[in-house]
Amino acid sequence: MELLQLQYFIAVARLEHMTEAAHSLHVTQSSLSKTIQRLEEDLGVPLFDRTGRKLRLNESGSIFLPRAEKALFELEQGRQELRDLSSLEPGTLKLAVTTASTLPNLLREFRKKLPAIHFHVQMLSMPEMITLLNRGEVDFCLASPPVRGEQIECRIVCMDPIFVAVPAGHRFAKRSSLSLIELKDEWFVGVKKGYGIRDTIDAVCQTAGFTPCYVYEGDEPARLIALVEAEVGLAFIPGTAKSPQDQILLIPVRDHDLVREIALLWHKDRYISQAGQVFREVVTEYFAPDSN
């Protein structure tokens, strides 16, 4: 059994399509197909049910996939640890976030300490983020709400109050606080379902007796403030998301404790590089009560 066979098998298993897997691996479809066939011959069982170019893991493939992923995961951990010890290359810190309001400042502070380290950030829904974390494809996640699991280390770093964002000319603009039920007939702009703050808000509103009417649902939280300024709708905005330049007002909700917990997540079994340790320290220090 060869390492390349495992890499190709995992790619095909995740995409369940030979052409798409070949494209993602930058190999020809015929080469990929032959490699998978050799792996099946080595194992003595087929791993997929085939219908044209479409493949679906069979029972044997489903049993073998987590073992193959774990084997490659461990090899990647060893490679990263050796690279870290030798310091032959700067490396890349890979992050996934469901909340990005604090990210610019965090990355600025991190870059001050390690300017040579590259980083790559993805804005994802919660299920997508946890999938990549469990696969070892990201080093850390900033998530709201927190996620706890057998393989996930979860550290709450911030309690971020959530406000109702209204434009300057709105009838609520001069209010010092609002009752949640007063918002039942308003139009809202928000992120799509699957993002932590959206799910939290929808659940709280349902306890108050209504479902928010969304006229806009997107995957770019930063766009919401501009939509509120344009009087498209109101929004539930965390306190960390507003900047002094924004032409909106944030009004607290008095009858519900609207707060989101921001957590830093990492894989318990994943090797944490020196750069990763520095990033974790930066996040902890940034959110420390006496740091702001």
TAURUR-V948477 format. One record per residue. N is the residue number from 0. RES is the residue in one small letter. PHI is phi in degrees with one decimal (none if undefined). Layout:
<<N	RES	PHI> <N	RES	PHI>>
//
This chain:
<<0	m	none> <1	e	-107.4> <2	l	-59.8> <3	l	-61.0> <4	q	-61.8> <5	l	-65.4> <6	q	-60.9> <7	y	-68.0> <8	f	-60.5> <9	i	-62.9> <10	a	-61.7> <11	v	-67.6> <12	a	-64.0> <13	r	-75.7> <14	l	-91.2> <15	e	53.4> <16	h	-156.9> <17	m	-64.8> <18	t	-65.2> <19	e	-65.1> <20	a	-65.8> <21	a	-62.2> <22	h	-63.6> <23	s	-66.7> <24	l	-92.0> <25	h	61.5> <26	v	-131.0> <27	t	-75.6> <28	q	-65.2> <29	s	-65.3> <30	s	-64.4> <31	l	-64.5> <32	s	-61.8> <33	k	-65.9> <34	t	-65.4> <35	i	-65.1> <36	q	-63.0> <37	r	-64.4> <38	l	-63.1> <39	e	-63.5> <40	e	-65.7> <41	d	-63.7> <42	l	-81.7> <43	g	83.6> <44	v	-144.9> <45	p	-72.7> <46	l	-107.8> <47	f	-131.8> <48	d	-96.3> <49	r	-110.9> <50	t	-136.1> <51	g	64.4> <52	r	-83.8> <53	k	-85.5> <54	l	-125.1> <55	r	-136.8> <56	l	-56.8> <57	n	-90.0> <58	e	-61.7> <59	s	-65.7> <60	g	-65.1> <61	s	-65.8> <62	i	-72.7> <63	f	-78.4> <64	l	-57.6> <65	p	-62.3> <66	r	-68.1> <67	a	-65.2> <68	e	-62.7> <69	k	-66.3> <70	a	-63.2> <71	l	-67.9> <72	f	-59.4> <73	e	-64.8> <74	l	-64.5> <75	e	-66.7> <76	q	-61.5> <77	g	-63.4> <78	r	-61.9> <79	q	-65.3> <80	e	-65.7> <81	l	-66.3> <82	r	-62.7> <83	d	-64.4> <84	l	-68.6> <85	s	-82.0> <86	s	54.0> <87	l	-78.1> <88	e	-146.1> <89	p	-67.4> <90	g	79.0> <91	t	-129.9> <92	l	-91.4> <93	k	-106.7> <94	l	-123.8> <95	a	-128.5> <96	v	-136.3> <97	t	-104.7> <98	t	-133.7> <99	a	-116.5> <100	s	-64.1> <101	t	-96.1> <102	l	-62.2> <103	p	-55.3> <104	n	-67.3> <105	l	-63.1> <106	l	-67.8> <107	r	-63.5> <108	e	-66.4> <109	f	-65.3> <110	r	-66.6> <111	k	-61.7> <112	k	-85.5> <113	l	-134.4> <114	p	-66.2> <115	a	-85.5> <116	i	-78.9> <117	h	-83.6> <118	f	-143.8> <119	h	-134.0> <120	v	-120.7> <121	q	-122.3> <122	m	-92.8> <123	l	-133.1> <124	s	-74.2> <125	m	-58.6> <126	p	-60.7> <127	e	-63.0> <128	m	-63.6> <129	i	-66.4> <130	t	-60.5> <131	l	-67.5> <132	l	-65.1> <133	n	-66.9> <134	r	-79.5> <135	g	80.0> <136	e	-92.3> <137	v	-134.1> <138	d	-85.9> <139	f	-141.3> <140	c	-129.2> <141	l	-105.9> <142	a	-128.6> <143	s	-146.1> <144	p	-78.7> <145	p	-62.7> <146	v	-126.9> <147	r	-121.6> <148	g	-160.3> <149	e	-59.5> <150	q	-103.8> <151	i	-112.1> <152	e	-91.1> <153	c	-125.5> <154	r	-123.4> <155	i	-71.0> <156	v	-113.2> <157	c	-156.8> <158	m	-108.0> <159	d	-108.4> <160	p	-64.7> <161	i	-109.8> <162	f	-119.2> <163	v	-92.1> <164	a	-92.3> <165	v	-128.7> <166	p	-72.1> <167	a	-58.2> <168	g	-93.8> <169	h	-73.1> <170	r	-64.1> <171	f	-91.3> <172	a	-60.6> <173	k	-96.0> <174	r	-77.9> <175	s	-86.6> <176	s	-162.6> <177	l	-135.5> <178	s	-88.1> <179	l	-59.5> <180	i	-65.5> <181	e	-65.0> <182	l	-96.0> <183	k	-63.9> <184	d	-101.5> <185	e	-83.5> <186	w	-91.7> <187	f	-127.0> <188	v	-114.8> <189	g	-162.0> <190	v	-81.9> <191	k	-73.0> <192	k	-60.0> <193	g	106.9> <194	y	-86.3> <195	g	-55.1> <196	i	-66.7> <197	r	-65.1> <198	d	-64.6> <199	t	-63.8> <200	i	-63.2> <201	d	-59.4> <202	a	-65.7> <203	v	-66.7> <204	c	-63.7> <205	q	-64.6> <206	t	-67.3> <207	a	-85.7> <208	g	104.4> <209	f	-151.5> <210	t	-111.4> <211	p	-57.2> <212	c	-93.0> <213	y	-93.2> <214	v	-98.4> <215	y	-147.1> <216	e	-134.2> <217	g	-136.0> <218	d	-119.4> <219	e	-122.8> <220	p	-56.2> <221	a	-64.4> <222	r	-73.9> <223	l	-62.5> <224	i	-62.6> <225	a	-63.7> <226	l	-69.6> <227	v	-65.7> <228	e	-57.6> <229	a	-81.7> <230	e	64.5> <231	v	-74.4> <232	g	-177.8> <233	l	-85.0> <234	a	-149.6> <235	f	-93.0> <236	i	-123.3> <237	p	-70.4> <238	g	-58.7> <239	t	-72.5> <240	a	-85.9> <241	k	-87.2> <242	s	-115.4> <243	p	-59.6> <244	q	-80.0> <245	d	-69.6> <246	q	-94.6> <247	i	-136.1> <248	l	-119.4> <249	l	-105.4> <250	i	-115.1> <251	p	-72.5> <252	v	-96.1> <253	r	-87.3> <254	d	-102.5> <255	h	-139.4> <256	d	-86.5> <257	l	-89.1> <258	v	-141.7> <259	r	-107.3> <260	e	-91.2> <261	i	-103.8> <262	a	-123.9> <263	l	-97.6> <264	l	-116.9> <265	w	-150.2> <266	h	-80.7> <267	k	-62.1> <268	d	-96.5> <269	r	-86.8> <270	y	-66.2> <271	i	-101.3> <272	s	-67.3> <273	q	-60.0> <274	a	-63.9> <275	g	-63.3> <276	q	-63.7> <277	v	-65.3> <278	f	-61.8> <279	r	-61.8> <280	e	-66.5> <281	v	-61.5> <282	v	-62.1> <283	t	-62.4> <284	e	-67.2> <285	y	-61.6> <286	f	-91.6> <287	a	-59.2> <288	p	-56.1> <289	d	-95.6> <290	s	-96.5> <291	n	-113.4>>
//
